[in-house]
Amino acid sequence: MKTPLSIKIYSSVSELPANWNDFATENIFMSKKYLEVLEKSAPSNMFCHFIGLFDKDKLVGISLSQFLDLNKLESFGERDQCVKNAIRNTILKRFCSHILIIGNNMLTGENAFSFSDTIEKVEILLALKTASEKLQTIFKKRGLKVHITTYKDFQEEELKSFHQAGFKDYFQFSAQPNMCFDIPNHWKSEQDYIDALSKKYRDQYKRARKKADGVEKRKMHLEDIIKHEDTIYDLYFHVAKNAHFNTFFLAKNHFRIFKEILKDKFLFYGYFLDNKLIGFNTIIKNGEVMDTYFLGYDDSIQREKMLYLNMLYDMVAYSINKGFKEIIFARTALEIKSSIGAKPLKMYSFAKHSNPIADLAFEKVYCYLEPDVEWKERNPFK
């Protein structure tokens, strides 16, 4: 019988093996530089650990874990002011406030682990089960009991490996889909995208661009981000607190740290009206994939200028012009992302409550943790 993989858990990037980045060549979100961003500017209620997976003494895989303490949040989201929201918040505080995630709760998509092609995925998952148990012990020593352990965001073809690795007693669930935009090879410019739109959505594009008259888009460098840091955070926080549901809020210095460390891999665009910053968006170059990241805006101006829709069009235009193959638009605002051409990709996660009785009710409780979002898929192309 093959010897199980051994694991080492690290709390600092400085401790990571020298060859860690060998497993992050295809995903910037597993790289030392990105993990350094998390180490220096993770949300205040998040604790990150980095997991090395070893076959004997040889590093064969890497993984990320995040522990969320929801008790440190003042609000989980203010959009849904209703009885259901109050019940959900009570359940979270009492029974689900400490969540251990294998994966990245700040991103959408498969960002949980990376490993050598000489190792079977089932071996990796079995080792990560052991790692999650060790992490629970680490937090218990700090006086923090893990309520829920979650393995986050996997595509349907991954499910077989999870079942083979003994995850059948975990609650399998699917949250909102990941909105992905595949860029055809023959598109070389934004005009190719516009030409592919049907008349209805080409008119939408023209209307949005006309509405944005007077708004100036600027590429912002580190010194600009630092200069406008207070306004940037206010714009971000306004959008974040009005979301359906939050499990964290970014640190105020997050974008500054991101730019300092990732440099030209992290792009920050500000939108100005009469020289006043009214919105921003951020994107991350991840190989041939462009990942959209957090944004913010002044809601009153956003509606008048169709700012959010124009940001989406700008992200599409930049990605086509620069030769990217795909754009990850992530979760939220599903219908408007669909209207510009993004398609939903269903993602699956696994969760288990540490209390066996609570675990039996977890599936019923889940509806309070992840509110249903009704939306209509659009097809903007001819």
Buried (B, 14 or more C-beta within 10 A) or exposed (E): EEEEBBBBBBEEBEEBBEEBBEBBEEBBBBBBBBBBBBBBBBBEBBBBBBBBBBBEEEBBBBBBBBBBBBEEBEEBBBEBEEEEBEEBBEBBEEBBBBBBBBBBBBBBBBBBBBBBEEBBBBBBBBBBBBBBEEBBEBBEEEEBEBBBBBBBBBEEEBBEBBBBBEBEEBBBBEBBBBBBBEBEEEBEEBEBBBEBBEEEBBEBBEEBBEBBEEBEBEEBEBEBBBEBBEBBBBBBBBBBBEBBBBBBBBBBBBBBBBBBBBEEBBBBBBBBBEEEBBBBBBBBBBEEBBBBBBBBBBBEBBEEBBBBBBBBBBBBBBBBBEEBBBBBBBBBBBEBBBBBBBBBBEBBBBBBBBEEEBBEEBEEBBEBBBBEBEBEEBEBEE
